[in-house]
Amino acid sequence: MYEYELQRLRTDDLIRRADHERQVREAARARRAARHEAGQDSAEHESHSRRFRRSRSARTA
């Protein structure tokens, strides 16, 4: 009976950990999506800025 209870506790702990990790992944995914959406909104406004842009050619020595 003792071994069964230990196994049950271990199983419950693993289930709790898996749920927690799933929630963490979902929160991170939601934060990334929010940053992505915010980035798209601000990219429209920044595209017309007068900021200096580097040329695409490599620097010569």
N, CA, C, O and CB atoms as a CASP TS submission, in Angstrom:
PFRMAT TS
TARGET T0000
AUTHOR 0000-0000-0000
METHOD Language model
MODEL 1
PARENT N/A
ATOM      1  N   MET     1       0.818  -1.182   0.000  1.00  0.00           N
ATOM      2  CA  MET     1       0.000   0.000   0.000  1.00  0.00           C
ATOM      3  C   MET     1       0.870   1.257   0.000  1.00  0.00           C
ATOM      4  O   MET     1       0.527   2.243  -0.653  1.00  0.00           O
ATOM      5  CB  MET     1      -0.935  -0.008   1.199  1.00  0.00           C
ATOM      6  N   TYR     2       1.963   1.235   0.705  1.00  0.00           N
ATOM      7  CA  TYR     2       2.846   2.386   0.803  1.00  0.00           C
ATOM      8  C   TYR     2       3.412   2.754  -0.571  1.00  0.00           C
ATOM      9  O   TYR     2       3.465   3.931  -0.927  1.00  0.00           O
ATOM     10  CB  TYR     2       3.985   2.100   1.791  1.00  0.00           C
ATOM     11  N   GLU     3       3.835   1.743  -1.343  1.00  0.00           N
ATOM     12  CA  GLU     3       4.398   2.003  -2.668  1.00  0.00           C
ATOM     13  C   GLU     3       3.351   2.601  -3.606  1.00  0.00           C
ATOM     14  O   GLU     3       3.663   3.466  -4.423  1.00  0.00           O
ATOM     15  CB  GLU     3       4.964   0.711  -3.269  1.00  0.00           C
ATOM     16  N   TYR     4       2.122   2.138  -3.483  1.00  0.00           N
ATOM     17  CA  TYR     4       1.047   2.669  -4.310  1.00  0.00           C
ATOM     18  C   TYR     4       0.825   4.146  -4.000  1.00  0.00           C
ATOM     19  O   TYR     4       0.641   4.945  -4.919  1.00  0.00           O
ATOM     20  CB  TYR     4      -0.250   1.872  -4.091  1.00  0.00           C
ATOM     21  N   GLU     5       0.839   4.517  -2.743  1.00  0.00           N
ATOM     22  CA  GLU     5       0.649   5.919  -2.359  1.00  0.00           C
ATOM     23  C   GLU     5       1.793   6.791  -2.865  1.00  0.00           C
ATOM     24  O   GLU     5       1.564   7.910  -3.324  1.00  0.00           O
ATOM     25  CB  GLU     5       0.530   6.045  -0.835  1.00  0.00           C
ATOM     26  N   LEU     6       3.028   6.284  -2.784  1.00  0.00           N
ATOM     27  CA  LEU     6       4.167   7.037  -3.312  1.00  0.00           C
ATOM     28  C   LEU     6       4.034   7.227  -4.823  1.00  0.00           C
ATOM     29  O   LEU     6       4.297   8.310  -5.345  1.00  0.00           O
ATOM     30  CB  LEU     6       5.490   6.318  -2.980  1.00  0.00           C
ATOM     31  N   GLN     7       3.626   6.173  -5.514  1.00  0.00           N
ATOM     32  CA  GLN     7       3.444   6.274  -6.953  1.00  0.00           C
ATOM     33  C   GLN     7       2.342   7.275  -7.301  1.00  0.00           C
ATOM     34  O   GLN     7       2.463   8.039  -8.258  1.00  0.00           O
ATOM     35  CB  GLN     7       3.118   4.903  -7.541  1.00  0.00           C
ATOM     36  N   ARG     8       1.286   7.260  -6.526  1.00  0.00           N
ATOM     37  CA  ARG     8       0.177   8.188  -6.746  1.00  0.00           C
ATOM     38  C   ARG     8       0.621   9.644  -6.512  1.00  0.00           C
ATOM     39  O   ARG     8       0.251  10.540  -7.271  1.00  0.00           O
ATOM     40  CB  ARG     8      -1.007   7.834  -5.816  1.00  0.00           C
ATOM     41  N   LEU     9       1.412   9.867  -5.462  1.00  0.00           N
ATOM     42  CA  LEU     9       1.938  11.205  -5.196  1.00  0.00           C
ATOM     43  C   LEU     9       2.858  11.674  -6.332  1.00  0.00           C
ATOM     44  O   LEU     9       2.811  12.828  -6.758  1.00  0.00           O
ATOM     45  CB  LEU     9       2.699  11.222  -3.857  1.00  0.00           C
ATOM     46  N   ARG    10       3.683  10.755  -6.800  1.00  0.00           N
ATOM     47  CA  ARG    10       4.606  11.086  -7.893  1.00  0.00           C
ATOM     48  C   ARG    10       3.818  11.432  -9.159  1.00  0.00           C
ATOM     49  O   ARG    10       4.138  12.398  -9.852  1.00  0.00           O
ATOM     50  CB  ARG    10       5.580   9.903  -8.167  1.00  0.00           C
ATOM     51  N   THR    11       2.802  10.648  -9.451  1.00  0.00           N
ATOM     52  CA  THR    11       1.973  10.904 -10.622  1.00  0.00           C
ATOM     53  C   THR    11       1.287  12.259 -10.520  1.00  0.00           C
ATOM     54  O   THR    11       1.275  13.029 -11.481  1.00  0.00           O
ATOM     55  CB  THR    11       0.933   9.798 -10.790  1.00  0.00           C
ATOM     56  N   ASP    12       0.720  12.547  -9.362  1.00  0.00           N
ATOM     57  CA  ASP    12       0.050  13.838  -9.164  1.00  0.00           C
ATOM     58  C   ASP    12       1.036  14.994  -9.326  1.00  0.00           C
ATOM     59  O   ASP    12       0.699  16.027  -9.904  1.00  0.00           O
ATOM     60  CB  ASP    12      -0.608  13.896  -7.770  1.00  0.00           C
ATOM     61  N   ASP    13       2.252  14.816  -8.814  1.00  0.00           N
ATOM     62  CA  ASP    13       3.268  15.857  -8.936  1.00  0.00           C
ATOM     63  C   ASP    13       3.644  16.075 -10.397  1.00  0.00           C
ATOM     64  O   ASP    13       3.785  17.216 -10.838  1.00  0.00           O
ATOM     65  CB  ASP    13       4.514  15.491  -8.116  1.00  0.00           C
ATOM     66  N   LEU    14       3.805  14.996 -11.143  1.00  0.00           N
ATOM     67  CA  LEU    14       4.149  15.125 -12.559  1.00  0.00           C
ATOM     68  C   LEU    14       3.030  15.814 -13.338  1.00  0.00           C
ATOM     69  O   LEU    14       3.298  16.609 -14.239  1.00  0.00           O
ATOM     70  CB  LEU    14       4.440  13.745 -13.164  1.00  0.00           C
ATOM     71  N   ILE    15       1.794  15.516 -12.997  1.00  0.00           N
ATOM     72  CA  ILE    15       0.661  16.161 -13.664  1.00  0.00           C
ATOM     73  C   ILE    15       0.645  17.650 -13.362  1.00  0.00           C
ATOM     74  O   ILE    15       0.406  18.463 -14.255  1.00  0.00           O
ATOM     75  CB  ILE    15      -0.665  15.518 -13.230  1.00  0.00           C
ATOM     76  N   ARG    16       0.897  18.015 -12.108  1.00  0.00           N
ATOM     77  CA  ARG    16       0.948  19.441 -11.737  1.00  0.00           C
ATOM     78  C   ARG    16       2.075  20.159 -12.472  1.00  0.00           C
ATOM     79  O   ARG    16       1.891  21.274 -12.960  1.00  0.00           O
ATOM     80  CB  ARG    16       1.134  19.598 -10.213  1.00  0.00           C
ATOM     81  N   ARG    17       3.244  19.518 -12.552  1.00  0.00           N
ATOM     82  CA  ARG    17       4.369  20.133 -13.250  1.00  0.00           C
ATOM     83  C   ARG    17       4.064  20.317 -14.733  1.00  0.00           C
ATOM     84  O   ARG    17       4.380  21.355 -15.315  1.00  0.00           O
ATOM     85  CB  ARG    17       5.630  19.286 -13.076  1.00  0.00           C
ATOM     86  N   ALA    18       3.451  19.311 -15.337  1.00  0.00           N
ATOM     87  CA  ALA    18       3.118  19.403 -16.759  1.00  0.00           C
ATOM     88  C   ALA    18       2.116  20.529 -16.998  1.00  0.00           C
ATOM     89  O   ALA    18       2.242  21.270 -17.973  1.00  0.00           O
ATOM     90  CB  ALA    18       2.550  18.062 -17.272  1.00  0.00           C
ATOM     91  N   ASP    19       1.132  20.664 -16.127  1.00  0.00           N
ATOM     92  CA  ASP    19       0.159  21.750 -16.262  1.00  0.00           C
ATOM     93  C   ASP    19       0.838  23.110 -16.121  1.00  0.00           C
ATOM     94  O   ASP    19       0.546  24.043 -16.869  1.00  0.00           O
ATOM     95  CB  ASP    19      -0.958  21.606 -15.213  1.00  0.00           C
ATOM     96  N   HIS    20       1.736  23.208 -15.167  1.00  0.00           N
ATOM     97  CA  HIS    20       2.447  24.473 -14.950  1.00  0.00           C
ATOM     98  C   HIS    20       3.294  24.829 -16.177  1.00  0.00           C
ATOM     99  O   HIS    20       3.273  25.970 -16.637  1.00  0.00           O
ATOM    100  CB  HIS    20       3.343  24.384 -13.688  1.00  0.00           C
ATOM    101  N   GLU    21       4.033  23.857 -16.700  1.00  0.00           N
ATOM    102  CA  GLU    21       4.867  24.121 -17.863  1.00  0.00           C
ATOM    103  C   GLU    21       4.023  24.501 -19.077  1.00  0.00           C
ATOM    104  O   GLU    21       4.425  25.354 -19.868  1.00  0.00           O
ATOM    105  CB  GLU    21       5.728  22.904 -18.183  1.00  0.00           C
ATOM    106  N   ARG    22       2.869  23.881 -19.227  1.00  0.00           N
ATOM    107  CA  ARG    22       1.963  24.221 -20.320  1.00  0.00           C
ATOM    108  C   ARG    22       1.482  25.669 -20.185  1.00  0.00           C
ATOM    109  O   ARG    22       1.425  26.405 -21.171  1.00  0.00           O
ATOM    110  CB  ARG    22       0.761  23.254 -20.345  1.00  0.00           C
ATOM    111  N   GLN    23       1.138  26.068 -18.961  1.00  0.00           N
ATOM    112  CA  GLN    23       0.691  27.440 -18.733  1.00  0.00           C
ATOM    113  C   GLN    23       1.804  28.438 -19.018  1.00  0.00           C
ATOM    114  O   GLN    23       1.556  29.508 -19.574  1.00  0.00           O
ATOM    115  CB  GLN    23       0.196  27.607 -17.301  1.00  0.00           C
ATOM    116  N   VAL    24       3.021  28.093 -18.640  1.00  0.00           N
ATOM    117  CA  VAL    24       4.164  28.969 -18.900  1.00  0.00           C
ATOM    118  C   VAL    24       4.377  29.124 -20.404  1.00  0.00           C
ATOM    119  O   VAL    24       4.611  30.233 -20.886  1.00  0.00           O
ATOM    120  CB  VAL    24       5.442  28.414 -18.229  1.00  0.00           C
ATOM    121  N   ARG    25       4.298  28.015 -21.151  1.00  0.00           N
ATOM    122  CA  ARG    25       4.459  28.086 -22.599  1.00  0.00           C
ATOM    123  C   ARG    25       3.358  28.938 -23.228  1.00  0.00           C
ATOM    124  O   ARG    25       3.626  29.743 -24.120  1.00  0.00           O
ATOM    125  CB  ARG    25       4.453  26.678 -23.208  1.00  0.00           C
ATOM    126  N   GLU    26       2.133  28.763 -22.770  1.00  0.00           N
ATOM    127  CA  GLU    26       1.022  29.541 -23.315  1.00  0.00           C
ATOM    128  C   GLU    26       1.188  31.032 -23.020  1.00  0.00           C
ATOM    129  O   GLU    26       0.888  31.874 -23.866  1.00  0.00           O
ATOM    130  CB  GLU    26      -0.306  29.038 -22.743  1.00  0.00           C
ATOM    131  N   ALA    27       1.666  31.353 -21.821  1.00  0.00           N
ATOM    132  CA  ALA    27       1.880  32.762 -21.471  1.00  0.00           C
ATOM    133  C   ALA    27       2.988  33.361 -22.341  1.00  0.00           C
ATOM    134  O   ALA    27       2.865  34.490 -22.816  1.00  0.00           O
ATOM    135  CB  ALA    27       2.239  32.904 -19.968  1.00  0.00           C
ATOM    136  N   ALA    28       4.060  32.612 -22.546  1.00  0.00           N
ATOM    137  CA  ALA    28       5.149  33.104 -23.385  1.00  0.00           C
ATOM    138  C   ALA    28       4.668  33.289 -24.815  1.00  0.00           C
ATOM    139  O   ALA    28       5.017  34.275 -25.463  1.00  0.00           O
ATOM    140  CB  ALA    28       6.348  32.141 -23.343  1.00  0.00           C
ATOM    141  N   ARG    29       3.875  32.357 -25.312  1.00  0.00           N
ATOM    142  CA  ARG    29       3.335  32.468 -26.667  1.00  0.00           C
ATOM    143  C   ARG    29       2.437  33.705 -26.787  1.00  0.00           C
ATOM    144  O   ARG    29       2.470  34.410 -27.796  1.00  0.00           O
ATOM    145  CB  ARG    29       2.545  31.193 -27.040  1.00  0.00           C
ATOM    146  N   ALA    30       1.644  33.955 -25.755  1.00  0.00           N
ATOM    147  CA  ALA    30       0.758  35.128 -25.779  1.00  0.00           C
ATOM    148  C   ALA    30       1.573  36.421 -25.746  1.00  0.00           C
ATOM    149  O   ALA    30       1.231  37.381 -26.436  1.00  0.00           O
ATOM    150  CB  ALA    30      -0.228  35.090 -24.586  1.00  0.00           C
ATOM    151  N   ARG    31       2.648  36.458 -24.953  1.00  0.00           N
ATOM    152  CA  ARG    31       3.503  37.650 -24.914  1.00  0.00           C
ATOM    153  C   ARG    31       4.163  37.892 -26.262  1.00  0.00           C
ATOM    154  O   ARG    31       4.230  39.029 -26.727  1.00  0.00           O
ATOM    155  CB  ARG    31       4.575  37.509 -23.826  1.00  0.00           C
ATOM    156  N   ARG    32       4.655  36.815 -26.898  1.00  0.00           N
ATOM    157  CA  ARG    32       5.264  36.966 -28.215  1.00  0.00           C
ATOM    158  C   ARG    32       4.250  37.479 -29.233  1.00  0.00           C
ATOM    159  O   ARG    32       4.560  38.343 -30.053  1.00  0.00           O
ATOM    160  CB  ARG    32       5.855  35.636 -28.683  1.00  0.00           C
ATOM    161  N   ALA    33       3.043  36.939 -29.172  1.00  0.00           N
ATOM    162  CA  ALA    33       2.003  37.392 -30.106  1.00  0.00           C
ATOM    163  C   ALA    33       1.671  38.860 -29.873  1.00  0.00           C
ATOM    164  O   ALA    33       1.465  39.606 -30.830  1.00  0.00           O
ATOM    165  CB  ALA    33       0.732  36.534 -29.962  1.00  0.00           C
ATOM    166  N   ALA    34       1.615  39.281 -28.613  1.00  0.00           N
ATOM    167  CA  ALA    34       1.321  40.681 -28.308  1.00  0.00           C
ATOM    168  C   ALA    34       2.446  41.587 -28.804  1.00  0.00           C
ATOM    169  O   ALA    34       2.180  42.660 -29.345  1.00  0.00           O
ATOM    170  CB  ALA    34       1.111  40.872 -26.794  1.00  0.00           C
ATOM    171  N   ARG    35       3.696  41.170 -28.625  1.00  0.00           N
ATOM    172  CA  ARG    35       4.824  41.964 -29.122  1.00  0.00           C
ATOM    173  C   ARG    35       4.793  42.035 -30.639  1.00  0.00           C
ATOM    174  O   ARG    35       5.073  43.080 -31.226  1.00  0.00           O
ATOM    175  CB  ARG    35       6.163  41.372 -28.645  1.00  0.00           C
ATOM    176  N   HIS    36       4.450  40.918 -31.270  1.00  0.00           N
ATOM    177  CA  HIS    36       4.389  40.879 -32.721  1.00  0.00           C
ATOM    178  C   HIS    36       3.311  41.837 -33.227  1.00  0.00           C
ATOM    179  O   HIS    36       3.536  42.587 -34.177  1.00  0.00           O
ATOM    180  CB  HIS    36       4.115  39.446 -33.213  1.00  0.00           C
ATOM    181  N   GLU    37       2.159  41.808 -32.599  1.00  0.00           N
ATOM    182  CA  GLU    37       1.078  42.716 -32.996  1.00  0.00           C
ATOM    183  C   GLU    37       1.484  44.173 -32.764  1.00  0.00           C
ATOM    184  O   GLU    37       1.226  45.032 -33.607  1.00  0.00           O
ATOM    185  CB  GLU    37      -0.215  42.392 -32.215  1.00  0.00           C
ATOM    186  N   ALA    38       2.111  44.446 -31.637  1.00  0.00           N
ATOM    187  CA  ALA    38       2.544  45.811 -31.335  1.00  0.00           C
ATOM    188  C   ALA    38       3.615  46.248 -32.336  1.00  0.00           C
ATOM    189  O   ALA    38       3.654  47.411 -32.738  1.00  0.00           O
ATOM    190  CB  ALA    38       3.084  45.909 -29.882  1.00  0.00           C
ATOM    191  N   GLY    39       4.467  45.332 -32.730  1.00  0.00           N
ATOM    192  CA  GLY    39       5.510  45.650 -33.695  1.00  0.00           C
ATOM    193  C   GLY    39       4.949  45.957 -35.057  1.00  0.00           C
ATOM    194  O   GLY    39       5.453  46.840 -35.751  1.00  0.00           O
ATOM    195  N   GLN    40       3.925  45.253 -35.451  1.00  0.00           N
ATOM    196  CA  GLN    40       3.308  45.526 -36.749  1.00  0.00           C
ATOM    197  C   GLN    40       2.623  46.874 -36.749  1.00  0.00           C
ATOM    198  O   GLN    40       2.675  47.600 -37.742  1.00  0.00           O
ATOM    199  CB  GLN    40       2.308  44.434 -37.109  1.00  0.00           C
ATOM    200  N   ASP    41       1.983  47.215 -35.646  1.00  0.00           N
ATOM    201  CA  ASP    41       1.315  48.510 -35.569  1.00  0.00           C
ATOM    202  C   ASP    41       2.316  49.656 -35.644  1.00  0.00           C
ATOM    203  O   ASP    41       2.076  50.649 -36.331  1.00  0.00           O
ATOM    204  CB  ASP    41       0.504  48.609 -34.283  1.00  0.00           C
ATOM    205  N   SER    42       3.432  49.523 -34.943  1.00  0.00           N
ATOM    206  CA  SER    42       4.397  50.613 -34.923  1.00  0.00           C
ATOM    207  C   SER    42       5.237  50.648 -36.199  1.00  0.00           C
ATOM    208  O   SER    42       5.771  51.700 -36.552  1.00  0.00           O
ATOM    209  CB  SER    42       5.302  50.487 -33.709  1.00  0.00           C
ATOM    210  N   ALA    43       5.361  49.531 -36.889  1.00  0.00           N
ATOM    211  CA  ALA    43       6.159  49.495 -38.110  1.00  0.00           C
ATOM    212  C   ALA    43       5.542  50.376 -39.188  1.00  0.00           C
ATOM    213  O   ALA    43       6.265  50.948 -40.004  1.00  0.00           O
ATOM    214  CB  ALA    43       6.296  48.059 -38.618  1.00  0.00           C
ATOM    215  N   GLU    44       4.240  50.492 -39.203  1.00  0.00           N
ATOM    216  CA  GLU    44       3.595  51.338 -40.193  1.00  0.00           C
ATOM    217  C   GLU    44       3.981  52.804 -39.983  1.00  0.00           C
ATOM    218  O   GLU    44       4.169  53.542 -40.950  1.00  0.00           O
ATOM    219  CB  GLU    44       2.072  51.169 -40.127  1.00  0.00           C
ATOM    220  N   HIS    45       4.097  53.219 -38.739  1.00  0.00           N
ATOM    221  CA  HIS    45       4.422  54.604 -38.447  1.00  0.00           C
ATOM    222  C   HIS    45       5.905  54.889 -38.632  1.00  0.00           C
ATOM    223  O   HIS    45       6.280  55.997 -39.016  1.00  0.00           O
ATOM    224  CB  HIS    45       4.004  54.948 -37.038  1.00  0.00           C
ATOM    225  N   GLU    46       6.737  53.918 -38.369  1.00  0.00           N
ATOM    226  CA  GLU    46       8.178  54.140 -38.472  1.00  0.00           C
ATOM    227  C   GLU    46       8.673  54.058 -39.908  1.00  0.00           C
ATOM    228  O   GLU    46       9.774  54.522 -40.204  1.00  0.00           O
ATOM    229  CB  GLU    46       8.920  53.136 -37.621  1.00  0.00           C
ATOM    230  N   SER    47       7.898  53.490 -40.787  1.00  0.00           N
ATOM    231  CA  SER    47       8.375  53.311 -42.152  1.00  0.00           C
ATOM    232  C   SER    47       8.574  54.644 -42.860  1.00  0.00           C
ATOM    233  O   SER    47       9.312  54.710 -43.843  1.00  0.00           O
ATOM    234  CB  SER    47       7.402  52.451 -42.937  1.00  0.00           C
ATOM    235  N   HIS    48       7.938  55.703 -42.385  1.00  0.00           N
ATOM    236  CA  HIS    48       8.055  57.003 -43.020  1.00  0.00           C
ATOM    237  C   HIS    48       8.960  57.948 -42.230  1.00  0.00           C
ATOM    238  O   HIS    48       8.947  59.157 -42.464  1.00  0.00           O
ATOM    239  CB  HIS    48       6.685  57.618 -43.187  1.00  0.00           C
ATOM    240  N   SER    49       9.722  57.421 -41.322  1.00  0.00           N
ATOM    241  CA  SER    49      10.592  58.273 -40.528  1.00  0.00           C
ATOM    242  C   SER    49      11.800  58.709 -41.354  1.00  0.00           C
ATOM    243  O   SER    49      12.111  58.110 -42.383  1.00  0.00           O
ATOM    244  CB  SER    49      11.045  57.544 -39.252  1.00  0.00           C
ATOM    245  N   ARG    50      12.474  59.761 -40.889  1.00  0.00           N
ATOM    246  CA  ARG    50      13.638  60.283 -41.601  1.00  0.00           C
ATOM    247  C   ARG    50      14.925  59.747 -40.980  1.00  0.00           C
ATOM    248  O   ARG    50      15.943  60.438 -40.965  1.00  0.00           O
ATOM    249  CB  ARG    50      13.638  61.825 -41.586  1.00  0.00           C
ATOM    250  N   ARG    51      14.883  58.568 -40.488  1.00  0.00           N
ATOM    251  CA  ARG    51      16.038  57.949 -39.849  1.00  0.00           C
ATOM    252  C   ARG    51      17.062  57.542 -40.909  1.00  0.00           C
ATOM    253  O   ARG    51      16.699  57.068 -41.986  1.00  0.00           O
ATOM    254  CB  ARG    51      15.606  56.722 -39.009  1.00  0.00           C
ATOM    255  N   PHE    52      18.355  57.735 -40.590  1.00  0.00           N
ATOM    256  CA  PHE    52      19.427  57.347 -41.505  1.00  0.00           C
ATOM    257  C   PHE    52      19.442  55.828 -41.650  1.00  0.00           C
ATOM    258  O   PHE    52      19.393  55.091 -40.665  1.00  0.00           O
ATOM    259  CB  PHE    52      20.804  57.866 -41.002  1.00  0.00           C
ATOM    260  N   ARG    53      19.510  55.388 -42.877  1.00  0.00           N
ATOM    261  CA  ARG    53      19.585  53.948 -43.127  1.00  0.00           C
ATOM    262  C   ARG    53      20.944  53.633 -43.739  1.00  0.00           C
ATOM    263  O   ARG    53      21.452  54.382 -44.574  1.00  0.00           O
ATOM    264  CB  ARG    53      18.424  53.471 -44.066  1.00  0.00           C
ATOM    265  N   ARG    54      21.510  52.542 -43.324  1.00  0.00           N
ATOM    266  CA  ARG    54      22.794  52.120 -43.869  1.00  0.00           C
ATOM    267  C   ARG    54      22.622  51.572 -45.268  1.00  0.00           C
ATOM    268  O   ARG    54      21.579  51.017 -45.612  1.00  0.00           O
ATOM    269  CB  ARG    54      23.446  51.075 -42.969  1.00  0.00           C
ATOM    270  N   SER    55      23.635  51.731 -46.051  1.00  0.00           N
ATOM    271  CA  SER    55      23.595  51.137 -47.381  1.00  0.00           C
ATOM    272  C   SER    55      23.807  49.630 -47.239  1.00  0.00           C
ATOM    273  O   SER    55      24.347  49.162 -46.237  1.00  0.00           O
ATOM    274  CB  SER    55      24.674  51.774 -48.321  1.00  0.00           C
ATOM    275  N   ARG    56      23.386  48.896 -48.229  1.00  0.00           N
ATOM    276  CA  ARG    56      23.480  47.446 -48.157  1.00  0.00           C
ATOM    277  C   ARG    56      24.852  46.924 -48.591  1.00  0.00           C
ATOM    278  O   ARG    56      25.141  45.742 -48.409  1.00  0.00           O
ATOM    279  CB  ARG    56      22.402  46.824 -49.012  1.00  0.00           C
ATOM    280  N   SER    57      25.674  47.758 -49.145  1.00  0.00           N
ATOM    281  CA  SER    57      26.988  47.289 -49.582  1.00  0.00           C
ATOM    282  C   SER    57      27.939  47.224 -48.387  1.00  0.00           C
ATOM    283  O   SER    57      27.791  47.959 -47.410  1.00  0.00           O
ATOM    284  CB  SER    57      27.564  48.215 -50.687  1.00  0.00           C
ATOM    285  N   ALA    58      28.897  46.344 -48.491  1.00  0.00           N
ATOM    286  CA  ALA    58      29.861  46.162 -47.403  1.00  0.00           C
ATOM    287  C   ALA    58      30.852  47.317 -47.385  1.00  0.00           C
ATOM    288  O   ALA    58      31.099  47.953 -48.410  1.00  0.00           O
ATOM    289  CB  ALA    58      30.607  44.815 -47.549  1.00  0.00           C
ATOM    290  N   ARG    59      31.409  47.578 -46.229  1.00  0.00           N
ATOM    291  CA  ARG    59      32.409  48.644 -46.109  1.00  0.00           C
ATOM    292  C   ARG    59      33.700  48.195 -46.759  1.00  0.00           C
ATOM    293  O   ARG    59      34.058  47.019 -46.698  1.00  0.00           O
ATOM    294  CB  ARG    59      32.652  49.023 -44.625  1.00  0.00           C
ATOM    295  N   THR    60      34.388  49.117 -47.374  1.00  0.00           N
ATOM    296  CA  THR    60      35.673  48.794 -47.972  1.00  0.00           C
ATOM    297  C   THR    60      36.792  49.194 -47.022  1.00  0.00           C
ATOM    298  O   THR    60      36.639  50.099 -46.202  1.00  0.00           O
ATOM    299  CB  THR    60      35.838  49.495 -49.335  1.00  0.00           C
ATOM    300  N   ALA    61      37.892  48.519 -47.146  1.00  0.00           N
ATOM    301  CA  ALA    61      39.008  48.771 -46.246  1.00  0.00           C
ATOM    302  C   ALA    61      39.836  49.947 -46.652  1.00  0.00           C
ATOM    303  O   ALA    61      40.813  50.275 -45.980  1.00  0.00           O
ATOM    304  CB  ALA    61      39.870  47.580 -46.158  1.00  0.00           C
TER
END
